[in-house]
């Protein structure tokens, strides 16, 4: 891991821990989880939001005003809103995606859940997501929360990541293995 990534992870871990503890003390973990999901979705869908949190062009005050307006518009809880404001005033909004990831992990751990990152070639139906979650629950013995993503370049199949374990059953991976095998033969 590069030094910059390590510093960003360290910053994110501290903010996530603080937000988690505040929400837990106030009995608002479910609200924090909903806010985390909403912010993650907003970051995935809004190029403007991504640009604002990552750009050094905006001043502290501009970032704080913008993220506070976003939090208000989204109806985020006061703990989350204040945490975002603090991150903006300290010029740490660039770490928001890592903070959200760390928050997800802390909340899942508190609930006794395991988070699985599932990437598929097409969006999974509710039935398919349920089947994947049940299969993973039987494998790990804990409730599974799925974070799904779509990557059309997989052609078909899934990539499932749980902790440090990964299973790649995508057609793209199988074609790459076939290509490597053909190189060895010829």
C-alpha positions in Angstrom: 0.0 0.0 0.0 1.3 3.4 -0.9 2.0 5.9 1.9 -0.8 8.2 0.6 -3.3 5.4 0.7 -2.2 4.4 4.1 -2.6 8.0 5.4 -6.1 8.2 3.8 -7.1 4.8 5.4 -5.9 6.1 8.8 -7.8 9.3 8.5 -10.9 7.4 7.4 -10.6 4.9 10.2 -10.5 7.7 12.8 -13.6 9.5 11.4 -15.5 6.3 11.0 -14.7 5.3 14.6 -15.9 8.7 15.9 -19.1 8.6 13.9 -19.8 5.0 14.9 -19.3 5.7 18.6 -21.4 8.8 18.6 -24.2 7.1 16.8 -24.0 4.0 19.1 -24.0 6.2 22.2 -27.2 8.0 20.9 -28.8 4.7 19.9 -28.8 5.7 16.2 -26.8 2.9 14.5 -29.8 2.1 12.2 -29.9 5.8 11.2 -26.2 5.9 10.6 -26.4 2.7 8.5 -29.2 4.3 6.4 -27.2 7.5 6.1 -24.1 5.5 5.0 -26.1 3.7 2.3 -27.6 7.0 1.1 -24.2 8.8 0.9 -22.6 5.8 -0.9 -25.4 5.8 -3.5 -25.1 9.6 -3.9 -21.3 9.3 -4.4 -21.9 6.5 -7.0 -24.4 8.5 -9.0 -23.3 12.1 -8.7 -20.1 13.2 -10.6 -20.5 16.7 -9.1 -20.4 15.3 -5.5 -17.3 13.2 -6.3 -15.6 16.3 -7.9 -16.5 18.5 -4.9 -15.1 16.1 -2.3 -11.9 15.4 -4.2 -11.1 18.8 -5.6 -8.6 21.1 -3.8 -10.0 24.1 -5.8 -12.9 24.5 -3.3 -12.2 26.3 -0.1 -13.0 24.8 3.3 -16.0 27.1 3.7 -17.2 26.2 0.2 -16.9 22.5 0.9 -18.5 22.8 4.3 -21.5 24.7 2.8 -21.9 22.3 -0.1 -21.7 19.1 2.0 -24.0 20.6 4.6 -26.5 21.5 1.9 -26.3 18.0 0.5 -26.8 16.5 3.9 -29.8 18.7 4.6 -31.3 17.9 1.1 -30.8 14.1 1.8 -32.3 14.4 5.3 -29.2 13.0 7.0 -29.1 12.7 10.8 -27.4 15.4 12.8 -24.5 13.0 13.8 -23.8 12.3 10.1 -24.3 15.9 9.1 -22.0 17.3 11.8 -19.4 14.6 11.0 -19.4 15.7 7.3 -19.1 19.3 8.3 -16.1 18.5 10.5 -14.5 16.6 7.7 -15.0 19.6 5.3 -13.6 22.1 7.8 -10.5 19.9 8.2 -10.2 19.4 4.4 -10.8 15.6 4.8 -13.8 15.1 2.5 -11.5 13.3 0.1 -11.5 10.4 2.5 -15.4 10.1 2.5 -15.5 6.9 0.4 -13.1 5.2 2.7 -15.0 6.5 5.8 -18.3 5.0 4.4 -16.6 1.7 3.7 -15.2 1.6 7.3 -18.6 2.6 8.7 -20.2 -0.3 6.8 -17.7 -2.7 8.3 -18.1 -1.4 11.8 -21.9 -1.5 11.6 -21.9 -5.0 10.1 -19.5 -6.2 12.8 -21.8 -4.8 15.5 -24.8 -6.5 14.0 -22.9 -9.8 13.6 -23.1 -9.5 9.8 -20.5 -10.2 7.1 -20.5 -7.8 4.2 -20.0 -9.4 0.8 -19.1 -7.4 -2.3 -20.8 -9.0 -5.3 -20.1 -7.9 -8.8 -22.2 -9.3 -11.7 -22.5 -8.7 -15.4 -26.2 -7.7 -15.1 -28.2 -6.4 -12.1 -29.2 -9.3 -9.8 -32.9 -9.8 -9.1 -34.2 -9.9 -5.5 -34.5 -13.7 -5.8 -30.9 -14.0 -7.1 -29.5 -11.7 -4.3 -31.4 -13.8 -1.8 -30.0 -17.0 -3.1 -26.4 -15.6 -3.0 -26.9 -14.3 0.5 -28.3 -17.7 1.7 -25.4 -19.6 0.1 -22.9 -17.3 1.8 -24.7 -17.5 5.1 -24.4 -21.3 5.0 -20.7 -20.9 4.2 -19.8 -18.3 6.8 -22.5 -19.0 9.5 -23.4 -15.3 9.8 -26.0 -13.0 8.3 -24.7 -11.6 5.0 -25.2 -8.0 3.7 -24.7 -7.8 0.0 -23.1 -4.7 -1.7 -23.8 -5.3 -5.3 -22.3 -3.7 -8.4 -22.6 -4.3 -12.1 -19.6 -4.7 -14.5 -20.7 -5.6 -18.0 -17.2 -6.5 -18.9 -17.6 -9.7 -16.9 -19.9 -11.1 -19.7 -21.5 -13.4 -17.2 -21.1 -15.0 -13.8 -20.1 -13.3 -10.5 -17.2 -12.0 -8.5 -17.8 -12.4 -4.8 -15.5 -10.9 -2.2 -16.0 -11.6 1.5 -13.2 -10.2 3.7 -9.9 -11.4 2.2 -11.5 -14.2 0.2 -12.6 -13.8 -3.4 -14.3 -16.2 -5.8 -14.3 -15.2 -9.5 -16.8 -17.3 -11.6 -17.0 -14.7 -14.4 -16.9 -15.6 -18.0 -14.2 -13.0 -18.4 -11.9 -14.8 -15.9 -12.6 -18.2 -17.6 -11.7 -16.7 -21.0 -8.5 -15.3 -19.5 -7.6 -18.7 -18.0 -8.3 -20.4 -21.4 -6.1 -17.8 -23.2 -3.3 -18.4 -20.7 -3.6 -22.2 -21.2 -3.5 -21.8 -25.0 -0.3 -19.7 -24.7 1.3 -22.5 -22.7 0.4 -25.1 -25.3 1.5 -23.2 -28.3 
